Amino acid sequence: MSTRLILEKLNLARPTIARDLILGLVVMMAVVFTLAGTINYLFSTSRDNAALFDKANEISDNLSSVLVTPLWNLNTEEIQKILQVYKQSGVVASIVLYDEHGKSIGNAPGNDADAVMESTKIIYYEKKPIGKVVVSFSDKEIIEKQHQIFVYTLAIFALMSVALVLATTFLLKRFLREPFMRLKTGLDFISEGNYGHKFGLIRQTDLSDITERVEVMATEISRRESALAENRNKLEILNQAILDMFSCSNTESLIRTTMQITNKVCGVDHGWFLGKTESQQIQTDGDEKSGTPSPLVCVRGHIFETNEKEVLPHIGKHDNIQVFTYPIKSRYRNVGNMTLSYDLAPDSSKSSLLKSIMSLANVAMNRQSFIRESAFIETELVVAETVQRSMLLEENRMPTNALIAYHYETVLRVGGDWFSVIESRDGNSLYIILGDVTGHGLAQGLVTTAMSGALNIIESMIHDYELSTINRPHQIVTHLDSVIRKIAGKSNLRMTCVAAKIDFKDHKIYICNAGHTFPIMVHQQEKQGTRIESLARNQQHILGEDHFIVEHHTYSDAEYDFNDDDLLVFYTDGLVEANDAEGKSFHRKFNRHFSRMENYHNVNQLKDDLLHLFRVHTGNVTPKDDICLLVVGMRPKSAVKVA
């Protein structure tokens, strides 16, 4: 059997924890045995050499005393016998006996090559030297003994190594490999989406702690995926809801649709609607009387007509955690009141979504009124203008960590340019979204109004589900693309858009640009002046462009560094494409100003300088397109607002 087959039998062929532990133990054991053997060898050699020296002295002394009589009597036969007897000792290599004249008179020859020590003793008789004996000693016996010890030690090491490998393999398989295989199998199940998989009881406390944490992680992933799927479904439903609301042909169908959407999207259990009677309605000249909608009751999405007596007790100024009453308004009249209730109090996200839907319902109601009352289109433009202006930043809505200066100017009362600034709940992120609907006029204003409702929903998602639903610009652009497709339909309306996320904590900015003008970043350095960077990476197609749509298309973000003193300039093409009296656009002067400007310590100063340069350029020429300009900078840390 080959070595590889043996290793595979012992599960040692692949680099695993068990294999590394076994091989590590074997290596450590080999090192320990080698060190111990070396020390033992040196010690035993020193000990045996000392013993050989002592024994040599003893044999030499005994031999010299035994040879006194035979040497004095010159009994060579007796002498030879004595020498042969002592020669048989395992440590004696050879013996030579000399008389007092140095003449050899007896010997016991041997292999002098094995001799490692020689001892010479003078033989005395009555205190007179009569000869000497020379004894050579060998360590052959000691070497053989040490060789045997080495062989025995090696055999013991081999047996202990095999026993250690087998025992360790068994123990690791029992107490490590099997639990790890169970853990691996469980992780495979979880990776396939089976988040409810249970690992079962594991005897080892440390591995049991790991499996418990993995189960908790799987449960949390399952919960987050469910929330993501639910939110994704809600976004799709909301997109459809916007289309359904704006497709209703009359007031009653809109109210019915709204009640069904509140149940489907926000989980409303019961709803009641009571319209104003004609005597209660305040009619305005030119307002088309469309009749009073019938009293309605909604039970978990099912709509029934009823009477005022059944509905009236439920209608009131409710505004608590379980029951909400909303007025349904057209431009000139209060159509009625709708009360929506939950069996159990909803969470903040559902409440926010409910408010957004009711806001959309009122927007849709205004749109119906606009369609019905074409004779009062100027008044309808006032409503659209109000909705559009409501998107602008107010002083009390300024972000916590950012300073923003903006200028917004439309050619008509309702423009196609819009922007929105959304701050995350913790104040560490700021979302800036600009859009420019192609053309300008009433149709563009309606799209901008619808964008306002969609941005209300996005703002709600950012505040309540930021970490799991919408936290990157490309997700916002993708959602707005879906909305404008459903609103614009087969018309020629398209929209450029740029969405940016400023991460104040990580000092990063993420931008998704869908055919919009390139934002500009002004890097301010005290000693080196300013440096301009055009944020032009990853330009993508505009919203609502069917020509560029491919299956599974997704928008993506570009990432840039953002420092404390940097300024960001966002603008629409109406600014840079404005012409002077000679027909020259402002684009060139705009870029030249950035290339030679000094440091700015105030966003308002930069905005005012750009507008002054713009007014000087255009003079008396009226701009032909809407103008939107934003300058964004980080609020000094000493001036950060306390929430």
SVG drawing of the C-alpha trace seen along z (x, -y; Angstrom):
<svg xmlns="http://www.w3.org/2000/svg" viewBox="-78 -94 145 118">
<polyline fill="none" stroke="black" stroke-width="0.4" points="0.0,0.0 1.4,-3.4 2.0,-6.2 -0.7,-8.3 -3.3,-5.5 -2.3,-5.2 -2.6,-9.0 -6.0,-8.9 -7.1,-6.0 -6.1,-8.1 -7.7,-11.3 -4.3,-12.9 -4.1,-13.5 -5.8,-16.9 -4.7,-19.9 -7.2,-19.8 -7.1,-20.8 -6.9,-17.1 -4.1,-16.4 -2.1,-19.5 -2.6,-18.6 -1.5,-15.0 1.6,-15.9 2.4,-18.7 2.3,-16.2 4.5,-13.7 7.0,-16.4 7.0,-17.7 7.4,-14.1 10.3,-13.5 12.0,-16.6 11.5,-15.7 12.8,-12.1 15.8,-13.4 16.7,-15.9 16.2,-13.2 18.2,-10.6 21.0,-13.0 21.2,-14.0 20.9,-10.3 23.7,-9.4 26.0,-12.0 25.3,-11.2 25.6,-7.4 28.8,-7.8 30.4,-10.0 29.2,-7.5 30.4,-4.4 33.8,-6.0 34.1,-6.8 33.1,-3.3 35.6,-1.9 38.4,-4.0 37.5,-2.7 37.3,0.9 40.6,0.6 42.3,-0.6 40.7,2.2 41.7,4.9 45.3,3.5 45.7,3.5 44.3,7.0 46.4,8.4 49.6,6.8 49.1,8.3 48.2,11.8 51.3,11.9 53.8,11.2 54.5,14.9 54.5,16.5 56.7,13.7 59.2,14.1 59.4,17.8 59.4,17.4 56.5,19.8 55.7,18.9 53.0,21.5 51.2,20.1 51.7,16.6 50.2,17.4 47.1,19.0 46.6,15.8 46.9,13.6 44.4,15.6 41.9,15.5 42.1,11.7 42.0,11.5 38.5,13.0 37.2,9.9 34.9,8.0 36.9,4.7 40.5,6.1 41.8,5.9 45.4,7.3 47.9,7.9 51.8,7.9 54.0,8.8 57.7,7.6 60.4,8.6 62.6,6.0 64.8,5.8 61.9,4.9 61.8,8.3 58.4,9.7 57.9,13.0 54.1,13.4 51.2,11.9 47.6,12.3 47.3,10.8 44.1,9.2 42.9,6.6 44.8,3.5 42.8,1.4 39.8,1.6 42.0,0.3 40.9,-3.1 42.8,-3.0 46.1,-1.6 47.2,-1.0 50.7,-0.1 51.4,1.2 54.8,1.9 55.0,5.3 56.8,5.2 58.2,8.1 59.3,7.1 59.2,3.5 61.5,4.2 60.3,3.9 60.5,7.3 58.5,6.4 55.6,4.5 52.3,5.4 50.7,3.4 46.9,3.8 45.0,2.3 41.2,1.8 38.4,1.7 35.0,-0.1 33.5,2.3 31.2,3.8 30.1,0.3 29.4,-0.6 27.4,2.5 25.4,1.8 24.7,-1.8 23.7,-0.5 21.2,1.8 19.8,-1.1 19.5,-3.2 17.6,-0.4 15.3,0.1 14.7,-3.7 13.9,-4.0 11.5,-1.0 9.7,-2.6 9.5,-6.0 8.1,-4.3 5.5,-2.4 4.6,-5.5 4.3,-7.6 2.0,-5.0 -0.1,-4.8 -0.2,-8.6 -1.3,-9.0 -4.0,-6.3 -5.2,-7.5 -5.2,-11.2 -6.9,-10.4 -9.7,-8.5 -10.1,-11.3 -10.0,-14.1 -12.5,-12.3 -14.7,-11.7 -14.5,-15.0 -13.4,-17.5 -14.0,-16.2 -17.5,-15.0 -18.7,-18.2 -16.9,-20.3 -18.5,-18.2 -21.9,-18.8 -21.1,-22.5 -20.0,-22.4 -23.2,-20.5 -25.3,-23.1 -23.5,-26.0 -24.1,-24.3 -27.9,-24.2 -27.8,-27.8 -25.9,-29.0 -28.6,-27.3 -31.2,-29.5 -32.5,-27.0 -32.2,-29.5 -34.3,-27.4 -31.8,-24.6 -30.9,-23.4 -27.4,-22.0 -28.6,-19.8 -26.9,-19.2 -23.1,-19.4 -21.2,-18.2 -18.3,-20.6 -19.2,-23.9 -17.0,-26.1 -18.4,-24.5 -21.9,-24.6 -21.4,-28.4 -20.4,-28.8 -23.4,-26.8 -25.7,-28.9 -24.3,-32.1 -24.6,-30.8 -28.2,-29.9 -28.8,-33.4 -27.0,-34.8 -29.2,-32.7 -32.3,-33.8 -31.3,-37.4 -30.4,-37.0 -33.8,-35.3 -35.5,-38.2 -33.5,-40.8 -34.2,-38.9 -37.9,-38.8 -37.8,-42.5 -36.0,-43.2 -38.4,-41.1 -41.3,-42.7 -39.9,-46.2 -39.1,-45.3 -42.6,-44.1 -43.9,-47.3 -41.9,-49.4 -43.3,-47.5 -46.8,-47.8 -46.2,-51.5 -45.1,-52.0 -48.3,-50.3 -50.3,-52.3 -49.0,-55.5 -50.0,-54.3 -53.4,-53.1 -54.1,-56.3 -53.2,-58.5 -55.3,-56.3 -58.6,-56.7 -61.2,-58.5 -63.4,-59.8 -63.4,-60.6 -65.1,-57.5 -62.9,-55.1 -59.9,-57.0 -61.2,-56.7 -61.9,-52.9 -58.4,-52.4 -56.8,-54.4 -58.6,-52.2 -57.5,-49.0 -53.9,-50.3 -53.7,-51.2 -54.8,-47.6 -52.4,-46.0 -49.3,-48.2 -49.8,-49.4 -51.8,-46.5 -54.9,-48.7 -57.5,-46.4 -60.6,-48.7 -61.5,-51.9 -64.4,-54.2 -65.1,-57.1 -67.8,-59.7 -68.2,-62.4 -69.3,-65.9 -72.9,-66.7 -73.5,-69.3 -74.7,-71.7 -71.4,-71.3 -69.2,-71.7 -67.9,-75.2 -68.3,-75.5 -66.0,-77.8 -66.8,-79.4 -65.8,-77.1 -65.4,-74.0 -67.1,-71.1 -69.6,-69.4 -68.8,-65.7 -71.3,-64.6 -70.8,-63.3 -69.1,-59.9 -71.2,-57.2 -70.2,-56.3 -67.8,-53.4 -66.5,-50.8 -63.4,-48.7 -62.8,-45.4 -59.4,-44.0 -59.3,-45.2 -63.0,-44.5 -65.1,-47.6 -68.8,-47.9 -71.3,-50.7 -73.1,-51.6 -74.9,-54.7 -73.9,-57.8 -75.4,-56.4 -73.1,-53.4 -69.9,-55.4 -70.4,-58.6 -69.4,-57.2 -66.0,-56.2 -65.1,-59.5 -63.3,-62.0 -60.1,-63.8 -58.1,-60.7 -54.4,-60.9 -53.1,-58.2 -51.0,-55.0 -53.9,-52.9 -56.6,-55.1 -55.9,-57.9 -58.3,-60.3 -57.3,-62.0 -59.2,-64.7 -59.6,-63.9 -59.2,-67.2 -59.6,-68.5 -58.3,-71.9 -61.3,-73.9 -63.3,-71.6 -63.0,-68.9 -64.3,-65.8 -64.7,-64.0 -62.9,-62.3 -61.3,-58.8 -60.6,-57.0 -58.2,-54.1 -57.6,-51.8 -55.4,-48.8 -56.3,-46.0 -52.7,-46.3 -50.7,-49.6 -48.5,-49.8 -44.8,-50.5 -43.4,-53.9 -42.6,-52.8 -46.2,-51.8 -47.4,-55.0 -45.0,-57.0 -46.0,-55.0 -49.7,-55.5 -49.1,-59.3 -47.2,-59.2 -50.0,-57.2 -52.7,-59.6 -50.5,-62.5 -50.4,-60.7 -54.2,-60.3 -54.6,-64.0 -52.1,-64.7 -54.1,-62.3 -57.3,-64.0 -55.8,-67.3 -54.8,-65.8 -58.4,-64.6 -59.6,-68.0 -57.1,-69.4 -58.3,-67.0 -61.9,-67.8 -61.5,-71.5 -59.3,-72.4 -60.9,-75.9 -59.1,-76.6 -55.6,-75.5 -54.0,-78.6 -55.3,-77.7 -54.1,-74.1 -50.6,-75.5 -50.7,-77.2 -51.3,-73.9 -48.5,-72.2 -46.2,-75.1 -47.0,-74.8 -46.2,-71.1 -43.0,-71.7 -41.9,-74.5 -42.6,-72.3 -39.6,-70.2 -37.3,-73.2 -35.3,-73.3 -36.6,-75.5 -34.5,-77.0 -35.9,-74.7 -35.2,-71.6 -31.5,-72.2 -29.3,-69.1 -27.4,-68.6 -23.9,-68.2 -24.1,-70.1 -24.4,-73.7 -26.5,-74.1 -27.0,-77.2 -29.3,-76.9 -30.9,-78.9 -34.1,-77.7 -35.6,-79.5 -38.2,-78.3 -39.0,-79.6 -42.7,-79.0 -44.7,-78.8 -44.1,-75.1 -40.7,-73.8 -39.1,-70.5 -36.1,-71.0 -36.3,-69.7 -34.1,-68.7 -34.4,-67.1 -32.2,-66.8 -32.7,-63.9 -30.8,-63.4 -30.4,-60.0 -31.8,-59.4 -28.3,-59.5 -27.2,-62.5 -24.1,-60.8 -25.3,-60.7 -26.9,-63.2 -28.7,-62.3 -28.9,-65.0 -31.1,-64.3 -31.5,-66.5 -33.7,-65.9 -34.5,-67.6 -37.5,-66.6 -37.1,-67.1 -38.9,-70.2 -40.8,-72.6 -44.5,-73.1 -47.6,-71.6 -46.7,-68.0 -43.2,-68.4 -44.7,-70.0 -47.0,-67.0 -44.1,-64.6 -42.2,-66.8 -45.2,-66.6 -45.3,-62.9 -41.6,-62.8 -42.4,-64.7 -44.6,-61.9 -42.1,-59.3 -39.4,-61.2 -41.6,-61.3 -41.7,-57.5 -37.9,-57.3 -37.3,-59.6 -39.5,-57.4 -37.6,-54.3 -34.2,-56.0 -35.3,-57.0 -36.9,-53.7 -35.1,-51.1 -31.8,-52.8 -29.5,-49.8 -31.6,-47.2 -33.7,-48.9 -32.3,-52.1 -28.8,-53.2 -27.1,-53.9 -27.8,-56.5 -28.2,-53.8 -31.1,-52.4 -32.8,-55.8 -32.2,-56.3 -33.5,-52.8 -36.7,-53.5 -37.3,-56.9 -36.7,-55.3 -39.5,-52.8 -41.8,-55.6 -41.2,-57.9 -41.8,-55.0 -45.2,-54.3 -46.1,-58.0 -44.8,-59.1 -46.0,-56.0 -45.5,-56.2 -45.0,-59.9 -41.7,-61.6 -41.1,-62.7 -37.7,-61.7 -35.6,-62.8 -32.0,-63.3 -31.1,-62.6 -28.1,-62.7 -28.3,-61.2 -25.4,-61.6 -24.8,-60.2 -22.3,-62.1 -21.0,-59.9 -19.7,-62.3 -18.4,-59.5 -16.2,-57.8 -15.6,-61.0 -16.9,-59.4 -19.3,-60.5 -21.2,-58.1 -22.8,-59.4 -25.1,-57.8 -25.4,-60.0 -28.2,-59.3 -27.4,-61.6 -27.2,-64.7 -24.6,-67.5 -21.4,-66.5 -21.2,-67.8 -18.1,-69.7 -16.0,-69.1 -13.9,-72.1 -10.9,-70.9 -9.7,-73.7 -6.1,-73.7 -4.7,-76.6 -1.3,-76.7 -2.0,-75.3 -5.2,-77.1 -8.2,-75.3 -8.2,-72.2 -11.3,-71.4 -12.5,-67.8 -15.3,-67.1 -17.3,-64.1 -17.8,-62.6 -17.1,-58.9 -19.7,-56.3 -22.1,-58.4 -25.3,-56.3 -28.5,-56.7 -31.3,-59.0 -34.5,-57.8 -37.3,-56.5 -35.2,-55.8 -36.6,-52.6 -33.8,-52.4 -31.2,-51.6 -33.3,-49.1 -31.9,-45.6 -32.9,-42.7 -31.7,-42.9 -30.2,-46.4 -29.1,-48.1 -27.6,-51.5 -24.3,-51.8 -22.4,-54.3 -19.0,-56.1 -17.1,-56.7 -15.0,-59.7 -13.2,-61.0 -14.8,-63.9 -12.8,-66.1 -14.1,-68.5 -13.3,-71.7 -14.5,-70.4 -17.5,-72.0 -19.8,-70.3 -21.6,-72.1 -24.7,-70.6 -26.5,-72.3 -28.9,-71.7 -28.1,-72.3 -30.3,-75.5 -27.5,-77.3 -24.5,-76.5 -26.5,-76.5 -27.9,-80.0 -26.8,-82.4 -25.8,-86.0 -26.8,-88.6 -24.3,-87.2 -25.6,-83.7 -22.6,-82.4 -23.4,-80.0 -22.4,-80.4 -20.5,-77.1 -17.1,-78.5 -17.2,-81.3 -18.6,-78.9 -15.6,-76.6 -13.1,-79.5 -14.4,-80.8 -13.6,-77.5 -10.1,-77.3 -9.0,-80.6 -11.1,-81.1 -9.8,-81.5 -10.7,-79.5 -14.3,-79.8 -15.2,-79.4 -18.9,-79.9 -21.3,-78.0 -23.5,-81.2 -20.4,-83.1 -19.7,-80.6 -23.4,-80.5 -23.7,-84.3 -20.5,-84.6 -21.7,-82.1 -25.1,-83.8 -23.5,-87.2 -21.3,-85.9 -24.4,-84.4 -26.4,-87.6 -23.5,-89.6 -23.2,-87.0 -26.9,-86.9 -27.7,-90.6 -31.2,-91.3 -31.5,-87.9 -34.2,-85.8 -33.1,-82.2 -34.9,-79.6 -34.7,-76.8 -35.2,-76.2 -32.2,-76.9 -31.2,-74.9 -27.9,-75.4 -26.9,-73.9 -23.6,-74.4 -23.0,-71.8 -20.3,-71.9 -19.7,-70.2 -20.8,-72.1 -17.9,-73.1 -17.7,-70.7 -18.0,-73.5 -21.3,-74.5 -22.8,-71.0 -26.4,-71.0 -27.3,-68.8 -30.2,-66.6"/>
</svg>
